[in-house]
């Protein structure tokens, strides 16, 4: 699956592992259900990532965040926004590793995904064919400010409007 970040396409250094079989993998990416066993097997210099459904609660995930280098949140559909909320919670709980969104997102969601804390997007082949990397980067340029607070923009549109009204008296 193609992978992109705010600069464009990038290679994926992570290897998805069947179950918890992570031997000889420097960057092992396992499913949520296989994570406990993978963490038990983890070698000293090995990096572990986990693929989590967007239905996993932060209460469960925060227990293992310190042991992870990558959290990959799955999106079953572009219209299912629970992954954005989960990403925000993961960042708010101090996760400093790589945060990846995986699924059929659309280019118009790119700026929002980054502002929620995602570092990269992993797309299904069909989505990448429909919207190539150039469209994703162009969409990122089109959206310069958000309406909501706390998504990386200190001066969101809402606060700018309130400040303008207050200045008028």
C-alpha positions as CSV (number, residue, x, y, z in Angstrom):
1,X,0.0,0.0,0.0
2,X,1.4,3.5,-0.9
3,X,2.6,5.6,2.0
4,X,2.8,9.4,2.1
5,X,3.6,12.2,4.5
6,X,3.5,16.0,4.2
7,X,6.4,15.9,1.7
8,X,5.0,13.2,-0.6
9,X,5.4,9.5,-1.2
10,X,7.8,7.6,1.1
11,X,9.1,4.1,1.5
12,X,7.7,1.9,4.3
13,X,10.4,0.6,6.6
14,X,7.9,-1.4,8.6
15,X,7.2,-5.1,7.9
16,X,3.8,-6.5,8.7
17,X,4.1,-9.7,10.7
18,X,1.8,-12.6,10.7
19,X,0.5,-13.1,14.3
20,X,3.4,-12.3,16.6
21,X,6.2,-13.8,14.5
22,X,8.7,-10.9,14.7
23,X,12.0,-12.8,14.6
24,X,14.7,-11.0,12.5
25,X,12.5,-7.9,11.9
26,X,14.0,-4.6,12.9
27,X,10.7,-2.8,12.4
28,X,7.8,-5.2,13.1
29,X,4.2,-4.2,12.6
30,X,1.7,-6.5,14.3
31,X,-2.1,-6.5,14.7
32,X,-3.6,-5.4,17.9
33,X,-4.6,-8.9,19.0
34,X,-1.0,-10.1,18.5
35,X,0.7,-7.2,20.4
36,X,1.0,-8.8,23.9
37,X,2.9,-11.8,22.5
38,X,5.0,-9.6,20.2
39,X,6.0,-7.4,23.1
40,X,7.1,-10.5,25.1
41,X,9.3,-11.6,22.1
42,X,10.7,-8.2,21.4
43,X,14.5,-8.0,21.1
44,X,16.5,-5.2,22.7
45,X,17.1,-3.1,19.5
46,X,13.8,-4.1,17.8
47,X,11.1,-1.5,17.1
48,X,7.5,-2.6,17.5
49,X,4.4,-1.0,15.8
50,X,0.8,-2.0,16.1
51,X,-2.2,-1.8,13.8
52,X,-5.2,-0.9,15.8
53,X,-8.9,-0.7,14.8
54,X,-10.4,2.8,15.3
55,X,-12.7,1.1,17.9
56,X,-9.9,0.5,20.4
57,X,-10.2,2.8,23.4
58,X,-7.4,5.0,24.6
59,X,-7.7,3.4,28.0
60,X,-6.4,0.1,26.5
61,X,-3.9,1.7,24.2
62,X,-2.2,4.0,26.6
63,X,-1.1,1.0,28.7
64,X,1.4,0.0,25.9
65,X,2.2,3.3,24.2
66,X,5.7,3.6,25.8
67,X,6.7,0.3,24.3
68,X,5.7,1.3,20.7
69,X,7.4,3.1,17.9
70,X,4.5,3.2,15.5
71,X,0.7,3.2,16.0
72,X,-1.2,2.6,12.8
73,X,-4.9,3.5,13.2
74,X,-7.2,1.8,10.6
75,X,-10.1,3.6,8.9
76,X,-12.7,1.2,7.5
77,X,-14.2,4.1,5.4
78,X,-13.3,7.7,4.8
79,X,-16.6,8.7,6.4
80,X,-15.7,7.0,9.7
81,X,-13.9,9.7,11.7
82,X,-13.3,7.8,15.0
83,X,-9.6,7.4,14.0
84,X,-9.1,11.1,14.1
85,X,-10.3,11.2,17.7
86,X,-8.1,8.3,18.6
87,X,-5.1,10.0,17.1
88,X,-5.7,13.1,19.1
89,X,-6.0,11.0,22.3
90,X,-2.8,9.1,21.5
91,X,-0.9,12.4,21.1
92,X,-2.5,13.8,24.2
93,X,-1.2,10.8,26.2
94,X,2.4,11.6,25.2
95,X,3.1,9.3,22.3
96,X,6.0,10.7,20.3
97,X,6.5,7.9,17.9
98,X,5.1,7.6,14.4
99,X,1.3,7.8,14.1
100,X,-0.1,6.4,10.8
101,X,-3.6,6.5,9.4
102,X,-4.4,3.5,7.2
103,X,-7.4,3.2,5.0
104,X,-9.5,4.8,2.2
105,X,-9.1,8.4,3.3
106,X,-9.4,11.2,0.7
107,X,-7.1,14.0,-0.1
108,X,-9.4,16.6,1.5
109,X,-8.8,14.9,4.8
110,X,-5.0,15.2,4.6
111,X,-4.6,18.5,6.5
112,X,-7.0,17.4,9.2
113,X,-5.3,14.1,9.6
114,X,-1.9,15.8,10.1
115,X,-3.4,18.4,12.5
116,X,-4.9,15.5,14.6
117,X,-1.4,14.2,15.0
118,X,-0.9,11.7,12.2
119,X,2.5,11.7,10.6
120,X,1.7,9.6,7.6
121,X,-1.1,8.1,5.6
122,X,-1.2,4.5,4.2
123,X,-3.6,4.2,1.3
124,X,-5.2,1.2,-0.4
125,X,-4.0,0.8,-4.0
126,X,-7.5,1.8,-5.3
127,X,-7.5,5.1,-3.3
128,X,-3.9,5.9,-4.4
129,X,-4.9,5.3,-8.1
130,X,-7.9,7.5,-7.8
131,X,-6.1,10.4,-6.0
132,X,-2.3,10.4,-6.7
133,X,0.2,11.9,-4.4
134,X,0.1,15.3,-6.3
135,X,-3.6,15.7,-5.4
136,X,-2.8,15.0,-1.7
137,X,-0.1,17.6,-1.6
138,X,-2.3,20.1,-3.5
139,X,-5.1,19.5,-1.0
140,X,-2.7,20.2,1.9
141,X,-1.8,23.6,0.4
142,X,-5.5,24.6,0.0
143,X,-6.4,24.3,3.7
144,X,-4.4,26.8,5.7
145,X,-6.5,27.3,8.9
146,X,-9.0,25.2,10.8
147,X,-12.2,26.0,12.7
148,X,-11.5,23.9,15.8
149,X,-9.1,24.6,18.6
150,X,-6.2,22.4,19.5
151,X,-5.3,21.0,16.1
152,X,-1.9,22.6,15.5
153,X,-3.2,26.0,14.5
154,X,-2.8,28.5,17.3
155,X,-4.9,31.1,15.5
156,X,-7.9,29.1,14.2
157,X,-10.7,30.8,12.3
158,X,-13.1,30.8,15.2
159,X,-10.6,32.7,17.5
160,X,-9.7,35.1,14.7
161,X,-13.4,36.0,14.2
162,X,-13.9,36.5,17.9
163,X,-10.8,38.7,18.1
164,X,-12.0,40.8,15.2
165,X,-15.4,41.3,16.8
166,X,-13.8,42.3,20.1
167,X,-11.6,44.8,18.4
168,X,-14.7,46.4,16.8
169,X,-16.1,47.0,20.2
